[in-house]
Amino acid sequence: MKIAATRTGKLMILALEGRVDAFAAKNLQDTVNQKLTPDIEAVIFDLKGVSYISSAGLRIIVSVVKRMKNNEGSVALCRAGRFCRDVMDTAGFLSLLPVFDTLEQAVAFGVQCIQEKEHLQNWEQLENILLSCGKAKIIPVSPEKGEALVTGDIKDVLYSRVTREKIFSKTFSEAEYSIGLGALGDDVDDYYTVMGEMITIGGTMVWLPTDGNDTPDFLIPKADTGKIKVRTGFNVSLNGKFNELFYFVSDDPQGVSLGEIYGELFRLASIRRPDYKGAIGLAACARMPAVFGSGILKSPVREFAPANGRMITDGENVEQWLESDKEPRHTGVTGLICGIGVSLQADLSVFDQDILNRIFYLHPANTGGKSQMLHNHGVLFSPQPFPGRAVNLEKQIDRVVERGDFIDMRHLLDASTVERALIGVSYLQELRQDNT
């Protein structure tokens, strides 16, 4: 095996060629020990020339992942051939770190991780932004264009007209941050009549079956093999990286409402973000003093549609179709939140109106008197330690999923409160149909 080590600033590329077997792994370990100095913050393994890799080689890469993780660094793989990918997939290895098709993509990922770490290290120099409901420090993350991808149509849910032909399947990697109506199962008849509220976040898929038991179900895959898929009749996924990370602290120890936080995000974006168009997507890890939830009680399929032909939210139908908390369902929990919102005070004509209305039913009966429309789901865990400063959001979400005790999953009402949160915000430039 040949090894070429190339360093650019704080980024190290290790290009491997040949067979990474047990014998060659010793050479790789020696190179890692020599080249991987403490100031390296991103490592890329370029596997283009690797014809074979054994568990010994994988163990070296895992050791680098652990070493970099301890230093808040990053590791990525790129240009792995079919055999290498199959071996790593079989070993459940691909869930540990990102794998890119090109070296350029991997380098861009590494550079962004280094820049994000530098921003986080400059925490003390960041200005406190005063809000009407608290304060926040804002960390730039990525200039990448944010998108929301929609599968299905919210009106099919509201009018209970989902059919078997309107059920879509998505892999976990295609729905990294998403919310909607969904289920897990193999045959459509296994889940068609019990689909409910769903969320994917932190590598997990959580859904609330409408089987009358009011008990969420979830799956945390070790590797996205594509064999187990999310089934959905309506889904909105955030596509692309978050543009900014907010470290938010409420003025009130009892927290402020999710609706108030969105209102401040809209207000700030309108005066400081030229790329703001009136829609934002977010993911958050939050301390939640009070959770107000709601949930659909029946799968909104055509066979169950209300006899009066009206929406399930209609006054004659709502009690049979929806539950909504008047008192907090949970208090003092850690929540992982995924959501999307639009400001009705912005000029939303810049978006494709058909797609916009598939995500939000912007009918006067729904929007009258409102300044914003929000759609948020949350996964709730036992209280977890919250960082005293901004950290990488994805890593913080992973910590909660790994260490927290799962409690519940709900559609979150706007009245749910947040006392402290790490919020990744994407300023959505486009809303489009998900054609995958």
N, C-alpha and C positions, 0 to 999 in steps of 0.2 A: 504494500500500500504506500502511496505517496501522499504527503500532506504539504499544502502550501498555506502558510499563515500570512495574511495581509491585514495590516492595521491602518485605520484612518481615524485619527482622533481617539475617541473612546469606543470605537466600534472595531471588532475583530471578526474577520472572515476566515474560517477554516475550510479550505477546499480539499475534499478527500477524493482519492482516485484508486480504484482497484478493489481488493477484497478486505472488508473490515471484519476479519475473523478474530478468534481468540488470540492468536499470535500478534496480529497487527494492532490489536487493542492496547497492547503494552506500549507500542510506539506512540499511539494516539494519546495515551495517558501522560507519557513523558512530555509530549508537545504541549498539552493542556497545562501541565504543571509549570512549564517554562514560559509560555507565552501569555497565559491568562493572569495578568497582573491585577492588583486590587483596583486600579483606576479604570479598568475596562467595564463598561456599563451595558454593552450589547454584544452578543455573540451570534454569528450566523454559521451554520453548518451547511456548506454547499455540497450536495451529494450527487452532482451530475455524473461524475466519473465512477460512482460506486456500483459494482455489479453484484455484490453480496454483502450482507451485514448480519452479524450474529448477535446473540443476547449480550455477549461481552462488549461489543461495540455500543449497543444500546445503553448498557450500564454506565459507560463513560459519559454519554450524552446526558443521561439522567443526573449524574453527579455534577455536571456543569449547570444543569437547570437548578438544582438545589443550591449550588454555590452562588449563582447569580441571584436567586430568589432571596437569599439571606442579605444581599446587598441592594435589594430593590432593582436589580438589573433584569435584562430580558434575553431570551434565547429564541431563535427561529431556525427552521429548516427550509431548504429550497431545492428544487430540481431533483427530487427523489424519483428514481425509476420505479417501474411497476413492482418488481420483486421487493425492493426496500419498503415501499408503501404497504405492500401486503403483509410483510413481516411486522412492521410497526403497528398496523391496524390489528393484526391478530394478537399482538402483545398489549393492546389497549393503550398504546403509546401516543397516538395522535391527539388524545385529549389533553396531553400535558403542555403542548406548545403549538404555536401556529406553523403551518406548512404552506409555502408559497410555490407557485409554478415557475417563477422567474427570480433571478438574483436581484434584479432591480426592485421588485416588490418587497423582497426580504430586507434589502438595504433601507428602503423607505420606511419600513416598519421599525427597524432598529434605530434610525435617526429620530423618528418621532418619539420613540420611547425615551431616548436620551434627552430630547428637548423637554418632554413632559416632566422628567425627573428633575431637570434643572429648574423648571418653573416651580415645582413643588419645593425644591430646596430654597428657593427665594421667598418662602412663605412670609417671613418677617417683614420683607420689603413690600408685600402686597398691601394695597390700600383697602381699608374697610369701607364697603359701599353701604351707606345707610338706607334702609328700606322703611316703608311705612309699618312693617310688621316685624322688623328685626334688622340684622346686618348680615353681610355676606362678603367673602373674598372670592374673586373670580380668577381662575387659572385658565389661560388659553390652552387648547388641546390640539385642534386640527382645523385647517382651512377647508377641508373636504366638504363638498356639497352634500347637504343632508336631504334625504328622500324618505317618504312614507309610501310603502307598497300595500295595496289593498287587494285582498282576495274575497270574492263574493260581494254582497251588498247588504248594508245595515237594514235596508227596507225589507229584505227577505226575512230578517229576524223579527223586525217590528210587526210585520203582518203575518208571521208564522207561515211562510211559504217556501221554506227550505225543502228541497227534494234530494233523493239519492244522487241524481245527476248533478246537483250543485255542491256536492261534497268534494273538497280538494285535499290533497295530501302534500305535506311539506316535511322535509328533513329537519332535524334540529338545527343544523347549521344555516338553513334558509330562514329560520325564525328565531334568531338569537335574542332579539327583544321584540316581543309581539303580544298582542291582546286580541280577544275576540270570543267567538263561539267555537268550542272544539271538544275533542275526546281522544282517547287512545283505544286502539283495537285493531284487529286484523280484518275481519269481515264486516261489511257495512251494517249488517243486521245486529252486530254485537254492540254498536254504539249509537245507531241512528236515532233511537227513541229516548236516549238519555244524555244527549249532548248538553253541555252547560258552559258557564263562564270559564275562560281559560287564560293562562299567561305563560310565556316562556321567558325566562331570565336566569342568568347565572348557570346556564347549562341544564336547567330543569324545565320540565313541562308540568304544570299543575292545572287541574281542571276540577270543576264541581259538578259531578253527575246529577242529573235531574231525575234520580230514582227514588226520591222521597226520604233518603237517609241523611241528607245535608252533611255529607262527609267528603271532603276533597280527596282526590287521588293524584299521585304524582309519580314521575320517573326521573331519575338522575342518571343519565347514561355515562358510562366511562369512556365510550368512544362513539362517534356518530358514524355508524356503519351504513346508514341509509336503510336498514332493514326494518327498524321501528320508526314509524312516521306519525307526525301530528295530523289528525283528521280535523278538518275545519269547514264550517259553512260560511264563516265570516272571519276575516283576520286582517289586522293592520300590523305590519312589521316596519321597524325603523331600519333603514339601510344607510350604511356609511358610519363614520366615526362621529362622536360628539364634538361639537365645536368648542364648548367651554365646560369647565367644571366649577360649580358653585359650592362653597362650603357655607352653609346657611345656619344661623343661630337665631332662634326666636327671642324677642324681647320678653315674652310671657313664658314662664316655666311650664305652663299648661299647653303651650304650643299655639300655633295659628293654623287656620284652615288651609287645606290643600287649594281651595279656590283662591284664597288671598295670595298664596305663593305664586300661582299661575298669573294672577293679575299683576304682580310685581315683575315677573319675568317678561310679560308682554310690554309693560310700561318701559322697563329698562331697555329692552330690545329696540323699541320704537325710537329711542333717542341716542342709542350708541351702536347699533348694528345696521350698516347699510344693506346687509343681506337678509334682513328681516322682512318677511312678506305677510305676516299675520298668523303663521302656524308654527308651532314648536312640538318637538317630540322630546321625551325625557325618560331617563331611568334614574332611580334614586335608591340609596340606602338611608333609612331614616329612623330616628327615635319617634315613636308615635304614642303620645299620651292617650289618645282616643281614636278608635277605629269605628266608623259608621259604614256598614256594608249593605249591599243589596245583591240580589241574585235572582236569576230566572228560575221558575219552578217547574216548567215543562219544556221539553225540547221543541223549539219553534219550527216544527216540520209541518208540511201541508196537511197531513192526516189529523193534526191536533188544532188546526186553525179555528179561531173563534167563529161561531155560527153567524154572528152579526157582521162579519167581514171587516171589522174595524181593527185598529192596531191593538196589540196586547197591552199597551199602556192606556188605552181608553178607559174611562171611568167604569164602564160596565164589565171590563175584562181584567183590570189590573190586579184585583185581589186573588184571582185564580192563577195569575201568571207571574207575579213579581212579589218578592218580599223586600222590605226596606226598613232598616233599623231606625227607631225613634230614639233609642238610648244606645250608648256605645256598646258594641258587641265585644270589643277587647280594649283593655287599657294597659299602658306601659309595655308595649311590645316593640320589637325591631321589625320594620317592614321593608321589603324590597318592592319597589313600585315601578311600573312601566305605564306610560301614558302618552296621549297626544291631545293637543288642544288648539282651538282657533279663537282669535279675538274677533268678535262681531263688530268691533269698531275699526277694524282694518279693511282695506280694499282687497277682498278675497277673490275678485274677478281675475286676478293674475293666475289663478289655478284653473285647471281643467274642471269645469263645473260638474260634469257628470261624475268624475272621480271624487270630487269634494263631497257630493251628495251620496256617494256610496259609503263614505266614512262617517259623515255627519248628516243626518236628515234635517237640512236647513229649511224646514217648513215654518211658516209664521206661527203655527200652533206650538212649535217647539222653541222658537227663538224669541218670542214676544217678551220684551222687558229684560232680556238677558244681555250681558256684555261679552260673554264668552261661552263656548261649549267645550266641555272636557270629557274625556273617556279614559279612566284609569283603573287598573287592576293591581292588586297587591298580594304578595305572599308574606305571611306573618310567622315570625319565629319568637322564641323566648328571648328576653332582653340580652343583648350582646354588647360587649365593650365598644364604645364609640371612639374613634380616633380624635385626639385633641387638635388635630390640624388636618389639612387636606392630604389625602393619599390617593393612590390609583383606585378608581372606582371599581373596575372589574375585579381587582384583587380583593377589595373590601367585600364585594358581593360574594365572591368565592369563599371567603372566610366565614361569612354568615351561613351560607348553605352547608359548609363542611362542619361547623361547630355548633350551630344553633339547633334547637329542638323545634321541629315543624309544628305549627299550631293550626293554621287555617289559610284559606285563599278566598278572596272576595273581590267583587266589583266594588271600588271605593267611591263612596259618596264624597262630594266636594267639601262636606263639613268635617271630614276626618282631619285630625290635627297632627302637626309635625312640630317637634321642639328643636330638633337639630337634624341636618341632612347633608349628605354628599349628593349633588344633583348633576348628572350629565345632561347637557342641553344641546339639542340639535335644532338649528334654525332652518326649517324645511324649505327647500328651494323648489321642490317638485312633489306632487302627489300623482302617483301613476298606478296603473293596473299591474299586478304581479303576474308576469307571463311564464314564471318557472313552473 
